[in-house]
Amino acid sequence: MLKLSVESKEFQQILHNLRLENMSLPLELQHKVVEVVQSKQKITSELIQGLISR
C-alpha cells in the first residue's frame, strides 16, 4: 500500500481540490492529517474537530 505523505502526489491533489473550493490546510494540520491517515484510525467528525481545535 502506498504511504501517504505531505509531499506525495495524492496528497497534493487533495490540497489542490481544497484550493478549488477556496479552502486550505496549514502545514501543521497537513502533517496531523497524514498521521491520522497512516494510523488507520476511523475518521469521525469528532476526530476532525479535535484536529482543528489543536
GINORBEL-V412582 format. One record per run of one state. SS is the DSSP state (a for helix, b for strand, c for the rest). FROM is the first residue (numbers start at 1). LEN is the number of residues. Records with the same first field share a line. If there is no record, write none. Layout:
# GINORBEL-V412582
SS->FROM-LEN  FROM-LEN
This chain:
# GINORBEL-V412582
c->1-8  21-6  40-5  54-1
a->9-12  27-13  45-9
